[in-house]
Amino acid sequence: MANSLYENLKHSDPDVYDSVLRETDREHETLELIASENFVSYAVLEAAGGVMTNKYAEGYPGRRYYGGCEWVDVAEDIARDRVKKLFDAEYANVQPHSGSQANMAAYFTFLKPGDVIMGLDLSHGGHLTHGSPVNFSGRLFDVVSYQVEKETGRVDFDKLLKRAKEEKPKLIICGGSAYPRNIEFEKYRQVADAAGAFLLADIAHPAGLVATGIHPSPWPHCHVVTSTTHKTLRGPRGGLILMGEDWENSWGMVAPKSGRVKMVSELIDSNVMPGIQGGPLMHIIAAKAVAFGEALQPEFSDYCAQIVKNAKAMAETFLRLDFRLVSGGTDTHVILIDLTDKNITGKVAEKSLEAAGITVNKNMVPYDERSPMVTSGIRVGTPAMTTRGMGVDEMQQIAQMIGRLISAPDDSTVQSKIRQEVKELTSRFPLYPDLRT
Ligand SMILES: *Cc1c(COP(=O)(O)O)cnc(C)c1O
């Protein structure tokens, strides 16, 4: 497939062709441990690279602002049907261009500028869009951040309840980007009810684990759920919004300024488009449909179970090597290593691992005294390497390599030795062999 596609690129634009080819080689030759990344199937790549990129389709299936939408309607309907089945949802919007856009549209549905929101602090594992001052969420809303406990790395729900009662947020956001444990939806809902707040679950990270029942379900606890499609869900880069079974009944309808009372689902749809986006990325929506179809297969459940098994094996190895892990381990695909006692920053660790062909990201740990550009931690995740077929043995081996590099970050002999081991390991688990030269 892709060879013929690249054939045109190769001749018409050798420079971009070269960058694409080198990226493909990089993905094959390195150990990808960034917890938010994954490798999509050839089928997802084909749909994402297809002609639906040409089509304007503002609106929703059956009610578009443009003609000629019959076939993109089919793709979007398939995407919506499949994702509803996958997550046991009653309502789905698959148009958000990204996880951030999904959050923005959801916030605009439930909030007005200046309303109080409560989200997990970015430096405690939250996300930019959960109220960071440099993000739209922090600029438009009045943010009250909550934190995890120093000892446990987990949220203290008694404290959260007390805080929520004082601050009276309109929306509480649960979920995050560097939180290694399952999200306790039920406990958050008790807090939300006591404070009179809506509860939004951002499952961008564990979405695949949620879809396969490995992570607890957000229903019936969360009023609205947002996600990305490209992390554990292993689809194209994008976002989505879901509501569960009792969504219209249990918390009724939201009345707009004038006119007829609208259903919440209608409000979400109109906050995505025309609220914050124009034309949807129909090629990406087609690719989302393909990925949701893949995620409905039994093999995807096996895949997600293996992700967690791999993360636990890796975490155990790190603990044996005397690393400190935030919360002491993991329930998911994420491990957050606290390097505070290791005399190395997250920044230096990231660089030294990268030089050996191991890709991770530096990450703040809770109560970090270093800046976000330096940090005292690294975040490690298993979804991408599990996609390549690696198992517990490989995870243990990789954790050992990380241990050796971190104890000798400036030793170029160690780096080149490990670079060799990485090469050997990656060549046993080929990635996109048809797309490489
Ligand atoms: C990744 C992530 C997002 C945003 O996704 P983008 O597609 O990068 O905008 C939102 N929330 C959480 C918790 C995330 O981890």
The ligand as an SDF file (V2000), in Angstrom:
LIG
                    3D

 15 15  0  0  0  0  0  0  0  0999 V2000
   -3.1940   13.4550   26.1010 C   0  0  0  0  0  0  0  0  0  0  0  0
   -4.2080   14.0480   26.9670 C   0  0  0  0  0  0  0  0  0  0  0  0
   -5.1110   15.0270   26.5170 C   0  0  0  0  0  0  0  0  0  0  0  0
   -4.9760   15.8000   25.2370 C   0  0  0  0  0  0  0  0  0  0  0  0
   -4.7620   15.2210   24.1130 O   0  0  0  0  0  0  0  0  0  0  0  0
   -4.2360   15.9870   22.8130 P   0  0  0  0  0  0  0  0  0  0  0  0
   -4.8140   15.1180   21.7560 O   0  0  0  0  0  0  0  0  0  0  0  0
   -2.7720   15.9860   22.9180 O   0  0  0  0  0  0  0  0  0  0  0  0
   -4.8350   17.3420   22.8070 O   0  0  0  0  0  0  0  0  0  0  0  0
   -6.1130   15.4490   27.3680 C   0  0  0  0  0  0  0  0  0  0  0  0
   -6.2160   14.9630   28.5960 N   0  0  0  0  0  0  0  0  0  0  0  0
   -5.3620   14.0520   29.0850 C   0  0  0  0  0  0  0  0  0  0  0  0
   -5.5420   13.5600   30.4690 C   0  0  0  0  0  0  0  0  0  0  0  0
   -4.3180   13.5770   28.2940 C   0  0  0  0  0  0  0  0  0  0  0  0
   -3.4550   12.6980   28.7980 O   0  0  0  0  0  0  0  0  0  0  0  0
  1  2  1  0
  2  3  1  0
  2 14  2  0
  3  4  1  0
  3 10  2  0
  4  5  1  0
  5  6  1  0
  6  7  2  0
  6  8  1  0
  6  9  1  0
 10 11  1  0
 11 12  2  0
 12 13  1  0
 12 14  1  0
 14 15  1  0
M  END
$$$$
